[in-house]
């Protein structure tokens, strides 16, 4: 089935991979990025600033894959506000105004980062726990999606994307964030299949879904993703534990205990 898909942030890691995959399906693509990187197929556009020129590119589009923004977990509050909140609000509004059927929003596992040292399954209906401006900005993007669906009937699927590296993206001990990072690995193949399914899925008004490969022993719930859009991951890798990684995990747990003690102290003194 042919589709017209607009990709924001088309020159980045995910955008580059989806562009190749969607082109192979014969889909018509419209590509926007703040930096075209010399690629004539990409239209330069600062989506954080409303402009009727780039807004007009949304006309006649079936689905917008919204990837643009500051992708760094170290993003400052100023950058997260402009590039991940203000920009995302513009994209939702442009999509609704131009009659787009669906937006697929690249949210992040960082929305749930504070649950790292806990136990149990991580579902998308449990309390969020972002720990940095980046994670907060992605949570705001999800909540704006819920709002615009309720107000404007725009269909939005938000993917809390796992650990996706540039290039061939192989799993292993070289990945950051110890076992936590390895356990949420997302392969290139599973990324592309999930995004394809998100474009094609029928009957989805608003959904927040975890997007990881089928990694043995991971805490992330992907059964809801399977049911909602027909996601069928082909890859998976169990985390590999080394002495260094085990030390990192222990340090993460100790930091969490320290943070909880400090929080209890502040609550007691009512600062």
Buried (B, 14 or more C-beta within 10 A) or exposed (E): EEBBBBBBBBBBBBBBBBBEBBEEBEBBBBBBBBEBEEBEEBBEBBBBEEEEEBBEBBBEBBBBBBBBBBBEBEBEEEBBBBBBBBBBBBBBBBBBEBEBEBBBBBBBBBBBBBBBBEEEEBBBEEEBBBBBBBBBBBBBBBEBBBBBBEEEEBBBBBBBBBBBBEEEBEBEEEBEBBBBBBBBBBBBBBBBBBBBBBBBBEEBEBBBBBBBBBBEEBBBBBEBBBEBBBBEBEBBBBBEEEEEBEEBBEEBEEEBEEEEEEEEEEEEEEE
